[in-house]
């Protein structure tokens, strides 16, 4: 799970470098609930990945933000770096099961 999180963070940061944007993650107001809900993130600025410039791997079939896009939220506190993602995908493909679901 840690390797996957680090890989996602590296891809996210590299896409920001290529897009020449600066994002400053705010400090979390309190301990975050890890529950899959984005209620606590409503006032947090997000990184909007909704154009072809954010594609790491060329995909000639990408049909725009309704096909695949995302909002990435980041906060931190003294112990943790929090990352939340709101992803839009018109075709969800999940081939892994059980303990391999994170892949």
ROZAKE-47159 format. One record per residue: residue in three letters; x, y, z of N, C-alpha, C, CB in turn; residue number from 1. Coordinates in steps of 0.2 Angstrom, whole numbers, padded with zeros to 4 digits. Each point is the difference from the previous one (the first is absolute). Last residue first. Glycine has a CB too. Layout:
// ROZAKE-47159
> type_n.x_n.y_n.z_ca.x_ca.y_ca.z_c.x_c.y_c.z_cb.x_cb.y_cb.z_seq
> ala_X_Y_Z_X_Y_Z_X_Y_Z_X_Y_Z_NUM .
...
***
This chain:
// ROZAKE-47159
> type_n.x_n.y_n.z_ca.x_ca.y_ca.z_c.x_c.y_c.z_cb.x_cb.y_cb.z_seq
> unk_-0020_-0014_-0031_0003_0001_-0007_-0004_0002_-0005_0008_-0009_0003_103 .
> unk_-0015_0004_0019_0003_0007_0000_0004_0001_-0007_0001_-0001_0013_102 .
> unk_-0012_-0020_-0007_-0005_0005_-0002_0004_0007_-0001_-0010_-0006_0006_101 .
> unk_0017_-0017_0002_0003_0004_-0005_-0004_0005_-0003_0006_-0010_-0003_100 .
> unk_-0013_-0005_0021_0006_0004_0002_0004_0003_-0005_0001_-0008_0009_99 .
> unk_-0025_0002_-0017_0003_-0002_0006_0006_0004_0002_-0004_-0011_-0002_98 .
> unk_0000_0011_-0024_-0004_-0001_0006_0003_-0001_0006_-0008_-0006_-0008_97 .
> unk_0011_0018_-0019_0003_-0004_0006_-0006_-0001_0005_0011_0006_-0002_96 .
> unk_-0014_0006_-0019_0001_-0007_-0002_0003_-0004_0007_0002_0003_-0012_95 .
> unk_-0016_0020_0003_0003_-0003_0006_0001_-0007_-0001_-0005_0009_0008_94 .
> unk_-0004_0015_-0021_0003_-0007_-0001_0004_-0002_0006_0001_0002_-0012_93 .
> unk_-0021_0017_0003_0004_-0002_0005_0003_-0007_-0001_-0007_0008_0008_92 .
> unk_-0002_0014_-0023_0001_-0008_0000_0004_-0002_0006_-0002_0000_-0013_91 .
> unk_-0003_0023_0010_-0006_-0003_-0003_0000_-0007_-0001_-0001_0010_-0006_90 .
> unk_0012_0007_0024_0002_-0004_-0005_-0006_-0003_-0003_0011_-0003_0006_89 .
> unk_0000_0022_0014_-0006_-0002_-0005_0003_-0004_-0005_-0006_0011_0002_88 .
> unk_0014_-0005_0025_0001_-0002_-0007_-0006_-0001_-0004_0010_-0005_0004_87 .
> unk_0001_0016_0019_-0006_0000_-0003_0000_-0001_-0007_-0005_0007_0009_86 .
> unk_0022_-0009_0014_-0001_0000_-0007_-0007_-0001_-0002_0012_-0004_-0002_85 .
> unk_0007_0010_0024_-0006_-0002_-0002_-0001_0001_-0008_-0005_0003_0012_84 .
> unk_0025_-0004_0009_-0001_0001_-0007_-0007_-0003_-0001_0012_-0001_-0003_83 .
> unk_0006_0009_0024_-0007_-0002_-0002_-0001_0001_-0007_-0004_0002_0011_82 .
> unk_0026_-0005_0008_-0002_0004_-0007_-0007_-0004_-0002_0013_0004_-0003_81 .
> unk_-0002_-0003_0029_-0002_-0003_-0006_-0001_0005_-0006_-0006_-0009_0007_80 .
> unk_0013_0014_0017_0001_-0007_-0001_-0001_-0003_-0007_-0003_-0001_0012_79 .
> unk_-0001_0025_-0004_0007_-0002_0002_0002_-0007_-0001_-0002_0009_0009_78 .
> unk_-0016_0000_-0026_0001_0002_0007_0007_-0003_0002_-0013_-0001_0002_77 .
> unk_-0002_0006_-0027_0005_-0003_0004_-0001_0002_0008_0008_0001_-0010_76 .
> unk_-0020_-0003_-0018_0001_0004_0007_0005_-0004_0004_-0012_0004_0000_75 .
> unk_0000_-0003_-0027_0005_-0002_0004_0000_0004_0007_0007_-0003_-0010_74 .
> unk_-0022_-0006_-0014_0000_0004_0006_0006_-0002_0004_-0012_0002_0000_73 .
> unk_0002_-0004_-0027_0005_-0003_0005_0000_0005_0006_0007_-0006_-0009_72 .
> unk_-0024_-0001_-0013_0002_0005_0004_0004_-0003_0006_-0010_0007_-0003_71 .
> unk_0005_-0015_-0024_0000_-0001_0007_0001_0007_0004_0004_-0012_-0002_70 .
> unk_-0011_-0004_-0023_0003_0006_0003_0000_-0001_0007_-0004_0007_-0009_69 .
> unk_-0004_-0019_-0016_0004_-0001_0006_0003_0006_0002_0003_-0011_-0004_68 .
> unk_-0022_0009_-0010_0003_-0006_-0002_0004_-0002_0006_0000_0002_-0012_67 .
> unk_-0010_0019_0011_-0005_-0004_0001_0003_-0008_-0001_-0009_0009_-0003_66 .
> unk_0023_0010_-0003_-0001_-0001_0008_-0006_-0005_0002_0004_0012_0001_65 .
> unk_0007_-0016_-0026_-0001_0006_0004_-0002_-0001_0007_-0004_0005_-0010_64 .
> unk_0010_-0022_-0006_-0006_0004_-0003_-0002_0006_0004_-0004_-0010_-0005_63 .
> unk_0025_-0010_-0001_-0002_0005_0005_-0005_0005_-0003_0010_-0001_0007_62 .
> unk_0003_-0017_-0018_-0007_0000_0000_-0003_0004_0006_0002_-0012_-0004_61 .
> unk_0022_0010_-0002_-0004_0003_-0005_-0007_0000_0000_0010_-0003_-0007_60 .
> unk_0011_0003_0025_-0006_-0004_-0002_-0004_0003_-0005_-0001_-0005_0012_59 .
> unk_0026_0006_0002_-0004_0002_-0006_-0005_-0005_-0001_0009_0006_-0005_58 .
> unk_0002_-0001_0029_0001_-0005_-0006_-0005_0003_-0005_0003_-0010_0008_57 .
> unk_-0003_0024_0010_0007_-0003_0000_0001_-0004_-0006_0000_0001_0013_56 .
> unk_-0018_0019_-0010_0001_-0007_-0002_0007_-0002_0000_-0010_0001_-0007_55 .
> unk_0001_0022_0010_0001_-0004_0006_0001_-0007_-0001_-0006_0008_0006_54 .
> unk_0000_0008_-0023_0007_0002_0002_0002_-0004_0007_-0001_0011_-0005_53 .
> unk_-0021_-0011_-0006_0005_-0005_-0003_0007_0001_0003_-0007_-0001_-0010_52 .
> unk_-0014_0009_0026_0002_0001_-0007_0006_-0005_-0002_-0003_0012_0001_51 .
> unk_-0007_-0009_0021_-0006_-0001_-0004_0002_0002_-0008_-0007_0003_0010_50 .
> unk_0014_-0003_0018_0003_-0004_-0006_-0005_-0002_-0005_0009_-0005_0008_49 .
> unk_-0005_0023_0014_-0005_-0003_-0005_0003_-0003_-0006_-0008_0009_0004_48 .
> unk_0013_-0004_0024_0003_0000_-0007_-0005_-0003_-0005_0012_-0001_0006_47 .
> unk_-0019_0015_0017_0002_-0006_-0003_0004_0001_-0006_-0011_-0006_0005_46 .
> unk_0003_0018_0021_0001_0001_-0008_0003_-0007_-0003_0003_0012_0002_45 .
> unk_-0020_-0010_0020_0007_-0001_-0002_0001_0001_-0008_0002_-0008_0010_44 .
> unk_-0023_0007_0004_0003_0007_-0001_0008_0000_-0002_-0009_0003_0009_43 .
> unk_-0005_-0024_-0007_-0004_0005_-0004_0003_0007_0000_-0010_-0006_0003_42 .
> unk_0016_-0016_0009_0005_0003_-0005_-0004_0005_-0004_0006_-0010_-0001_41 .
> unk_-0015_-0005_0018_0005_0004_0003_0004_0004_-0005_0000_-0008_0009_40 .
> unk_-0016_-0007_-0017_-0004_0005_0004_0005_0005_0003_-0009_-0008_0002_39 .
> unk_0011_-0013_-0016_0004_0006_-0001_-0003_0006_0003_0003_-0005_-0011_38 .
> unk_-0002_-0024_0015_-0004_0006_-0002_0004_0006_0000_-0009_-0006_0006_37 .
> unk_0018_-0016_0000_-0002_0000_-0007_-0005_0006_-0002_0002_-0012_0000_36 .
> unk_0010_0007_0021_-0006_-0003_0000_-0003_0000_-0008_-0002_0003_0012_35 .
> unk_0021_0006_0007_0001_-0004_-0006_-0006_-0004_-0001_0013_0000_0002_34 .
> unk_-0009_0024_0012_-0003_-0007_0000_0001_-0003_-0007_-0009_0004_0008_33 .
> unk_0025_0015_0005_-0004_-0002_-0005_-0004_-0007_0001_0007_0007_-0008_32 .
> unk_0003_0013_0025_0001_-0007_-0002_-0005_-0002_-0005_0006_-0003_0010_31 .
> unk_-0004_0029_-0009_0000_-0005_0005_0002_-0007_-0003_-0009_0006_0007_30 .
> unk_0011_0013_-0020_-0003_0004_0006_0000_-0005_0006_-0007_0008_-0008_29 .
> unk_0025_-0009_-0013_-0007_-0003_0002_-0002_0003_0006_0003_-0011_-0005_28 .
> unk_0013_0024_-0012_0001_-0005_0005_-0008_-0002_0002_0011_0006_0004_27 .
> unk_-0004_0000_-0030_-0002_0003_0007_0001_-0005_0005_-0008_0008_-0005_26 .
> unk_0021_-0006_-0019_-0005_-0004_0004_-0001_0003_0007_0004_-0011_-0006_25 .
> unk_0003_0021_-0019_0002_0000_0007_-0005_-0004_0004_0007_0011_-0002_24 .
> unk_0002_-0009_-0025_-0005_-0002_0004_0002_0000_0008_-0006_-0007_-0009_23 .
> unk_0013_0015_-0018_0002_0000_0007_-0006_-0001_0004_0010_0007_-0002_22 .
> unk_-0002_-0012_-0026_-0005_0003_0005_0003_-0001_0007_-0010_-0002_-0007_21 .
> unk_0017_-0006_-0016_0003_0006_0003_-0005_0004_0004_0007_0001_-0010_20 .
> unk_-0007_-0023_-0002_-0005_0005_-0002_0002_0007_0003_-0009_-0009_0000_19 .
> unk_0023_-0010_0004_-0001_0001_-0008_-0005_0005_-0001_0003_-0012_-0002_18 .
> unk_-0001_0007_0024_0007_0003_-0002_-0001_0001_-0008_0007_-0006_0010_17 .
> unk_-0025_-0006_0000_0000_0008_0002_0007_0003_-0002_-0007_-0003_0010_16 .
> unk_0005_-0020_-0013_-0005_0003_-0004_0000_0008_0001_-0007_-0011_-0001_15 .
> unk_0020_-0003_0015_0003_0001_-0006_-0005_0003_-0005_0007_-0010_0002_14 .
> unk_-0015_0005_0019_0005_0006_0001_0003_0001_-0007_0002_-0003_0012_13 .
> unk_-0017_-0015_-0011_-0003_0006_0001_0004_0006_0000_-0008_-0006_0007_12 .
> unk_0017_-0016_-0007_-0003_0002_-0007_-0004_0006_0001_-0001_-0012_-0003_11 .
> unk_0011_0004_0023_0005_0002_-0005_-0003_0002_-0007_0008_-0008_0006_10 .
> unk_-0023_0000_0011_0003_0006_0001_0005_0003_-0004_-0002_-0003_0012_9 .
> unk_-0006_-0019_-0015_-0005_0005_-0002_0002_0007_0002_-0009_-0009_0002_8 .
> unk_0023_-0009_0005_0000_0001_-0008_-0005_0005_-0002_0003_-0012_-0001_7 .
> unk_-0002_0007_0024_0006_0004_-0002_0000_0000_-0008_0006_-0004_0010_6 .
> unk_-0023_-0009_-0001_-0001_0007_0002_0006_0004_-0002_-0007_-0004_0010_5 .
> unk_0009_-0019_-0013_-0005_0003_-0005_-0002_0007_0002_-0005_-0011_-0001_4 .
> unk_0020_-0001_0015_0003_0001_-0007_-0005_0003_-0004_0007_-0010_0002_3 .
> unk_-0015_0004_0019_0004_0006_0000_0003_0001_-0007_0003_-0002_0012_2 .
> unk_-0016_-0017_-0009_-0004_0006_0000_0004_0006_0000_-0009_-0006_0006_1 .
***
